Amino acid sequence: MRIVPAIDIINGKCVRLTQGDYGRMKIYNDNPVHVAKEFEDANLEYLHLVDLDGAKKGEVVNWKVIRDIQEGTALNVDFGGGVKTDDDVKELLDLGISQINVGSLAVKEPNKFIEWLGKFGSENFILSADVKGENVSINGWLESTEFRLFDLVTEFIEHGLGYITVTDIATDGMLAGPNFGLYEKLKDKFPDLKITASGGVGSIDDLKKLKKLNLYGVIVGKAIYEGKIKLDELKNI
């Protein structure tokens, strides 16, 4: 199971939200590149990088941070937040971003996401599904929809989708444990899908429980920044 530390960006700074609420933001570091290098120095290989400004605005905003992390580290970065155009996709892939997370666009313009899967290669994309219950939220978690997670996944799997990250908004930033039942249900229904869990991880025990579900990966954010999980513990999961 891949352990993927997260960096969320607002105004070029490393922040965390609680339950996706922009009004409940905490700044952890003014220099995201420094944070990324700390992850790399701890022998971690992956990074989940989110442009929260971009997610809210509907276009990528923090290009400088993306470029600086790509130039300053050898981390395998998956990026999300406001990716809406072919040019965005091309630029991110040209910068060496490993995979692109697509959330709001996949819900609002499913045909465009399907087109991208075929045009750029499905291995370059992750369906980023932020859910309340089993309904998908979009636009930086600000807008709820009637779209059901399992229906959305079924539609895109038919067009080659191989990767998904599911964030349970209710648990995100709470450090009280992930929604294990949701991930177990997903794994049972889509056994070949590479599923990454996101939201709620607060301890090493949480990571061990997720590993038993045979998930592809898990994103860890606030637990690292709040000192609940030490970086040197992550290599032993």
C-alpha positions in Angstrom: 0.0 0.0 0.0 1.4 3.3 -1.0 1.7 5.9 1.7 1.1 9.3 0.1 1.7 12.4 2.3 -0.4 15.4 1.3 0.3 19.1 0.7 -2.6 21.4 0.2 -1.9 24.9 -1.1 -3.7 28.2 -0.5 -1.9 31.4 -1.4 1.3 29.5 -2.0 1.3 28.1 1.6 1.0 24.7 3.0 -2.4 24.4 4.8 -5.0 21.9 6.0 -8.8 22.3 6.1 -11.1 20.6 8.5 -14.0 18.7 6.7 -13.2 20.7 3.6 -14.2 24.0 5.2 -12.2 26.9 3.9 -13.2 28.8 7.0 -11.4 26.2 9.1 -8.0 26.6 7.6 -4.7 26.2 9.4 -1.4 27.3 7.9 1.4 24.8 8.7 4.3 26.1 6.6 4.9 29.1 4.3 7.2 27.0 2.1 5.6 23.9 0.5 8.8 23.0 -1.2 10.5 22.7 2.1 7.8 20.4 3.3 8.1 18.3 0.2 11.8 17.9 0.7 11.2 16.8 4.3 9.0 14.0 2.9 11.7 13.1 0.4 14.4 13.1 3.1 12.2 10.6 5.1 12.5 8.2 2.1 8.9 8.7 1.0 8.4 8.4 -2.7 5.0 9.9 -3.3 3.2 13.2 -2.8 -0.5 14.3 -3.2 -0.4 17.9 -4.1 -3.7 19.9 -4.1 -4.2 23.5 -5.3 -7.2 24.5 -3.1 -7.2 27.9 -4.7 -7.6 26.2 -8.0 -10.3 23.8 -6.8 -12.3 26.8 -5.6 -11.7 29.0 -8.6 -12.0 26.3 -11.3 -8.6 26.8 -12.8 -5.1 26.0 -11.7 -3.6 28.9 -9.6 -0.5 27.8 -7.9 1.7 26.9 -10.9 4.9 28.2 -9.2 4.6 25.8 -6.3 4.0 22.9 -8.7 7.1 23.8 -10.8 9.2 24.4 -7.7 8.3 21.0 -6.2 8.9 19.2 -9.5 12.3 20.9 -9.9 13.3 20.6 -6.2 12.4 17.0 -5.5 12.3 13.6 -7.1 8.9 12.7 -5.6 6.2 11.1 -7.7 3.5 13.8 -7.5 -0.2 13.4 -8.2 -1.8 16.8 -8.6 -5.4 18.1 -8.4 -7.2 21.3 -8.2 -8.8 23.2 -11.0 -7.6 21.1 -14.0 -10.1 22.0 -16.7 -8.4 22.2 -20.1 -6.3 20.1 -22.5 -3.6 22.7 -22.1 -3.6 22.2 -18.3 -3.2 18.4 -18.8 -0.4 18.9 -21.3 1.5 21.3 -19.1 1.2 19.2 -16.0 2.4 16.1 -17.8 5.2 18.0 -19.5 6.3 19.2 -16.0 6.5 15.5 -15.0 3.4 15.2 -12.8 2.8 11.5 -12.4 -1.0 11.6 -12.4 -3.7 14.2 -12.5 -6.7 14.1 -10.2 -10.0 15.0 -11.9 -13.0 15.7 -9.7 -15.5 18.4 -10.5 -14.9 18.1 -14.3 -15.6 14.4 -14.3 -19.0 15.1 -12.7 -19.9 18.1 -14.8 -18.4 17.2 -18.1 -18.1 13.4 -18.0 -17.5 13.2 -21.8 -14.5 15.4 -21.5 -13.0 13.2 -18.8 -13.7 10.1 -21.0 -12.0 11.9 -23.9 -8.9 12.6 -21.7 -8.7 9.0 -20.6 -8.4 8.0 -24.3 -6.4 10.9 -25.5 -3.7 11.2 -22.8 -3.8 7.6 -21.4 -6.0 6.4 -18.5 -2.8 5.7 -16.4 -2.2 9.4 -16.2 -5.5 10.1 -14.4 -7.1 9.6 -11.0 -10.8 10.0 -10.5 -10.9 12.2 -7.3 -14.2 11.6 -5.6 -15.0 13.7 -2.5 -18.1 12.2 -0.9 -20.7 13.0 1.8 -22.3 9.6 2.5 -22.1 8.2 -1.0 -22.9 11.4 -2.8 -20.2 13.2 -4.6 -19.4 16.9 -3.8 -17.5 19.2 -6.2 -15.9 22.6 -6.5 -13.5 22.2 -3.6 -16.3 20.4 -1.6 -18.4 23.5 -1.7 -21.2 22.0 -3.8 -23.1 18.9 -3.1 -24.6 16.8 -6.0 -27.0 14.0 -6.5 -24.4 11.9 -8.2 -23.8 8.6 -6.5 -20.1 7.4 -6.1 -20.7 3.9 -7.3 -22.6 5.0 -10.4 -19.9 7.4 -11.3 -17.2 4.8 -10.9 -19.1 2.3 -13.0 -19.5 4.8 -15.8 -15.8 5.6 -16.1 -14.5 2.0 -15.6 -16.2 1.2 -18.9 -13.8 3.8 -20.5 -10.6 2.6 -18.9 -10.5 4.2 -15.5 -7.9 2.4 -13.3 -7.3 4.8 -10.4 -9.6 6.5 -7.9 -9.0 8.5 -4.7 -12.0 8.7 -2.4 -12.1 11.3 0.3 -14.8 11.0 3.0 -15.5 14.6 3.8 -17.1 13.8 7.2 -13.9 12.3 8.5 -11.4 14.5 6.7 -9.2 16.5 9.1 -10.9 15.0 12.2 -8.1 12.5 13.0 -10.7 10.1 14.3 -10.3 7.3 11.8 -11.2 6.7 8.1 -14.5 5.4 6.8 -13.3 1.8 6.6 -16.8 0.6 5.6 -16.8 2.8 2.5 -13.4 1.5 1.2 -14.3 -2.1 2.0 -17.5 -1.7 -0.1 -15.6 -0.1 -2.9 -13.0 -2.8 -2.9 -15.7 -5.5 -3.0 -17.5 -4.0 -5.9 -14.5 -2.9 -7.9 -11.7 -5.4 -7.0 -9.4 -4.4 -9.9 -9.7 -0.7 -9.3 -6.6 0.9 -7.7 -8.3 2.6 -4.7 -6.6 5.2 -2.5 -8.2 6.2 0.8 -8.2 9.8 1.9 -9.6 11.4 5.0 -9.6 10.7 8.7 -6.2 8.9 9.2 -5.1 9.8 12.7 -2.8 7.0 13.7 -0.5 4.2 12.6 -3.2 1.7 13.5 -5.5 3.4 11.0 -3.0 2.8 8.3 -2.5 -0.9 9.3 -6.3 -1.4 9.1 -6.5 0.2 5.7 -3.6 -2.1 4.5 -5.6 -5.1 5.5 -8.3 -4.0 3.0 -5.7 -4.4 0.2 -6.0 -0.8 -0.9 -3.7 0.6 -3.5 -2.8 3.6 -1.3 -3.6 6.0 1.5 -3.2 9.8 1.7 -2.0 11.1 5.0 -2.2 14.8 5.8 -3.2 16.4 9.1 -1.9 13.4 11.2 1.6 14.3 10.0 1.3 18.0 10.5 -0.1 17.6 14.0 2.6 15.1 15.0 0.1 12.1 15.4 2.3 10.2 12.9 6.0 10.6 12.6 7.5 10.5 9.1 10.0 7.7 10.1 7.1 5.5 11.1 5.6 5.6 7.6 8.2 3.4 6.0 7.3 0.4 8.3 3.6 0.1 7.4 
